[in-house]
Amino acid sequence: MAKRLTSAQLLAGLKAAGEATRLRLLALLAEGELNVKDLTRILGQSQPRISRHLKLLAEAGLVERFREGSWVYFRLADASPGAGLARRIVSELDPDDPVLERDRAQAGQVKREREAAAQAYFKAHAAQWDRIRSLHLAEEQVEAAMLEALGPGPFDLLVDLGTGTGRVLELVSQRVRRGVGIDINRDMLAYARARLEHGNRGNCQVRQGDLYNLALEDGCADAVVLHQVLHYLDNPERALREAGRILKPGGRLVAVDFAPHELDFLRDEHAHRRLGIDAAQFSQWLGSAGLRLSRHTELEPEPGGEERKLTVSLWLARKPGVRRAEHRAASDSLRAERVT
């Protein structure tokens, strides 16, 4: 159930929304995240004016802001007390309003240009990624195994660490209320954002962030995914500890990575810090993160071809706590029944 607002919060929210440009901003941000430059172009107003309106909306808790390098993006609030009010206000707007229709058309053009730029980046790197994909089991089979380990959900919040192209968020969008992808690479984030917008996956977002120091609260996530990420990291154990920190008790972590191999060109040409992840070492890292291993599966490559192939490892782990809580609740209920 949505959290009730105090009278002061409600008045502040209504006051912030009660202006023509700010109402248009709420309608635009309900469709997805946009930066100040985007909004300036769409609304045809100056950057200082747009920034001032956004500041008032953010202070009232109606929108959220997040930084990505030197850029600042905005989105309709999701977690603040004013989130419900913001969505209620937008829901009352007539979608056929001519002003809002023009804004949506302009926003569509901005997003199409963003997608074209992102596609150009992807095309420039596609040959490298295709070569790596050719070395292991078909991606569709790896994804199917990952989704089976993750489970059907629904998940209130799923966090994809090292989101890259945003493919994992695409796959899980029907299983989550909210999906957040974290990556340090702005070019990849631009591609992922365009990909999610093109697929109308408004419940999924991407953020620039440090996997060793996530800007997320303790115990906020139902599930965390690390898909082909750990071999790029200097300190995978530290990243797993952060994943464990943000998981709720009973939450699950799914990690997919290469098993140990000897393909040195991946380190030399593709910045792989580790030539695969050792299963015994991964189990130690899980223990350090306060997580328990539930399953480890190795997906063998299909035979054939001249190049040496890569085995893909998949791990499912859980954060302890929920089962004990459920057991105590069941015991308390049983005792209560005996008393009555």
NULUMTOR-775783 format. One line per 4 residues: number of its first residue (from 1); their letters; for each residue x, y, z of C-alpha. Coordinates in steps of 0.25 Angstrom, whole numbers. Each point is the difference from the previous one (the first is absolute). Layout:
BEGIN
NUM	a	X Y Z; ... $
//
This chain:
BEGIN
1	makr	0 0 0; 5 14 -4; 5 8 12; -9 11 4 $
5	ltsa	5 15 -1; 0 10 11; -8 12 -2; 13 8 -3 $
9	qlla	5 -10 -10; -13 0 -7; 0 15 -1; 14 0 -4 $
13	glka	-2 -10 -11; -13 7 -5; 7 13 0; 12 -5 -8 $
17	agea	-9 -6 -11; -9 12 -1; 7 7 -11; -1 -3 -15 $
21	trlr	14 -3 -3; 2 -9 12; -13 -8 -3; 6 -2 -14 $
25	llal	13 -5 6; -7 -10 9; -8 -5 -12; 13 -2 -8 $
29	laeg	8 -6 11; -11 -10 2; 4 -6 -13; 14 -2 4 $
33	elnv	13 7 4; 5 12 -7; 12 9 3; -1 16 1 $
37	kdlt	5 1 -15; -11 -9 -5; -11 8 8; 6 13 -5 $
41	rilg	-1 -4 -14; -14 -7 1; -7 12 8; 8 11 -8 $
45	qsqp	4 7 13; 13 5 6; 9 -10 8; -1 9 12 $
49	risr	-15 1 0; -1 -15 -2; 10 -3 11; -8 9 10 $
53	hlkl	-13 -7 -3; 7 -14 2; 6 5 13; -14 3 5 $
57	laea	-6 -13 -4; 12 -8 6; -1 8 13; -15 -4 1 $
61	glve	3 -15 -2; -7 0 -14; 12 -4 -8; 14 -6 2 $
65	rfre	13 5 -5; 13 -9 -2; 14 4 -5; 7 -7 -12 $
69	gswv	13 6 -1; -2 15 -4; -15 -3 -4; -12 0 10 $
73	yfrl	-12 -8 -4; -14 1 6; -11 -10 1; -14 0 7 $
77	adas	2 -3 15; -1 -15 3; 4 -1 15; -2 13 6 $
81	pgag	-13 4 8; -4 8 -12; 1 -11 -10; -15 -4 1 $
85	larr	-5 14 -1; 9 3 -12; -6 -12 -7; -14 3 4 $
89	ivse	2 14 -6; 5 -5 -13; -12 -10 -1; -10 11 1 $
93	ldpd	6 7 -13; -7 -2 -13; 10 -7 -9; -7 7 -12 $
97	dpvl	4 13 5; 6 8 -12; 12 5 9; 3 -13 5 $
101	erdr	-1 -7 -13; 10 10 -6; 9 -3 12; -1 -15 -2 $
105	aqag	4 2 -15; 12 8 3; 4 -10 11; -1 -11 -10 $
109	qvkr	9 7 -10; 10 2 11; 0 -15 4; 1 -4 -14 $
113	erea	13 8 -2; 5 -6 13; -3 -14 -5; 7 3 -13 $
117	aaqa	13 5 7; -1 -12 9; -1 -10 -12; 12 6 -6 $
121	yfka	8 -3 12; -5 -14 1; 3 -2 -15; 14 5 2 $
125	haaq	3 -11 11; -10 -11 -5; 11 -8 -7; 8 -1 13 $
129	wdri	-12 -5 8; -4 -10 -11; 14 -6 1; -2 -3 15 $
133	rslh	-14 -5 -2; 5 -10 -10; 9 -6 10; -11 -5 10 $
137	laee	-13 -6 0; -11 7 -8; -4 12 8; -15 -4 -1 $
141	qvea	3 -12 8; 8 8 11; -11 10 1; -10 -12 2 $
145	amle	8 -6 11; 2 14 7; -15 2 0; -3 -13 5 $
149	algp	9 2 12; -5 14 2; -15 -6 1; -13 6 -4 $
153	gpfd	-1 11 10; -6 10 1; 11 8 5; -2 14 6 $
157	llvd	14 4 -3; 10 -7 -8; 14 6 -2; 9 -4 -12 $
161	lgtg	14 3 4; 9 4 -13; -12 1 -8; 7 2 -13 $
165	tgrv	-10 0 -12; -12 -1 10; -3 -14 -6; -2 -6 14 $
169	lelv	-10 11 3; -7 -3 -13; -1 -15 4; -6 2 14 $
173	sqrv	-9 13 -3; -12 -9 1; 4 -6 13; 3 13 8 $
177	rrgv	-7 12 5; 12 8 -1; 14 -4 -6; 12 9 1 $
181	gidi	13 -3 -8; 13 6 5; 13 2 -9; 12 9 0 $
185	nrdm	1 2 -15; -9 12 -5; 0 -5 -14; -5 -14 4 $
189	laya	-11 7 8; -4 9 -11; -2 -13 -9; -7 -7 12 $
193	rarl	-9 12 2; -4 1 -15; -2 -15 0; -10 0 11 $
197	ehgn	-7 12 -5; -2 -6 -13; -6 -13 6; -10 9 9 $
201	rgnc	6 -6 13; -3 12 8; 2 -8 13; 14 -2 -2 $
205	qvrq	11 11 1; 15 1 -1; 10 8 9; 14 3 0 $
209	gdly	7 -5 12; 11 -7 7; -2 -15 3; 9 1 12 $
213	nlal	-8 11 6; -15 0 -4; -9 11 2; -11 -9 5 $
217	edgc	-5 -3 14; 3 -12 8; -10 -11 -2; -8 7 -11 $
221	adav	1 -11 -11; -7 -13 -2; 10 -5 -11; 14 4 -5 $
225	vlhq	5 -5 -13; 15 0 -5; 1 -4 -14; 14 -1 -6 $
229	vlhy	5 11 9; 9 -6 11; 12 -4 -10; 1 15 -3 $
233	ldnp	2 4 15; 12 2 8; -7 -4 13; -12 -9 -3 $
237	eral	-1 -4 15; -3 15 3; -11 1 -11; -6 -12 6 $
241	reag	0 6 14; -7 12 -5; -10 -9 -7; -3 -8 13 $
245	rilk	-1 14 7; -12 4 -9; -7 -13 0; -12 -2 9 $
249	pggr	0 -13 9; -4 -11 -9; 4 8 -12; 7 -7 -11 $
253	lvav	13 2 -8; 2 -6 -14; 14 1 -6; 5 -4 -13 $
257	dfap	14 0 -5; 11 -9 -7; 6 -12 7; 15 1 1 $
261	held	7 -1 -14; 13 4 -7; -5 9 -11; 11 11 2 $
265	flrd	-6 9 -11; -12 3 8; 9 7 11; 9 7 -11 $
269	ehah	-11 4 -9; -12 1 8; 4 5 13; -4 -13 8 $
273	rrlg	7 1 13; -2 -15 3; 0 -12 -9; -13 -5 6 $
277	idaa	-5 -2 14; 4 -12 9; -12 -6 6; 7 -3 14 $
281	qfsq	5 15 0; -14 5 -3; -6 -8 11; 10 6 10 $
285	wlgs	-4 14 -6; -15 -3 3; 4 -4 14; 7 14 2 $
289	aglr	-13 6 -6; -9 -7 10; -7 -8 -11; -2 -15 -1 $
293	lsrh	2 -8 -13; -12 -7 -5; 4 -5 -13; 12 0 -9 $
297	tele	-2 -5 -15; 10 -1 -11; -5 3 -14; 10 -8 -10 $
301	pepg	2 6 -14; -5 -8 -12; 11 -8 -6; 6 4 -14 $
305	geer	8 12 -5; 15 2 0; 1 10 12; 0 -4 14 $
309	kltv	-14 1 6; -4 6 13; -8 -6 11; -11 9 7 $
313	slwl	-2 -1 15; -13 4 6; -2 2 15; -12 2 8 $
317	arkp	1 5 15; -9 5 10; 1 9 12; -4 -7 13 $
321	gvrr	-11 5 9; -14 -1 -6; -1 -15 3; 3 1 15 $
325	aehr	-10 12 1; -11 -8 -7; 3 -12 9; -1 9 13 $
329	aasd	-13 6 -6; -6 -14 -2; 4 -4 14; -6 12 6 $
333	slra	-13 -3 -8; 0 -14 5; 2 4 14; -11 10 -1 $
337	ervt	-10 -11 -6; 4 -9 12; -3 11 10; -14 3 -6 $
//
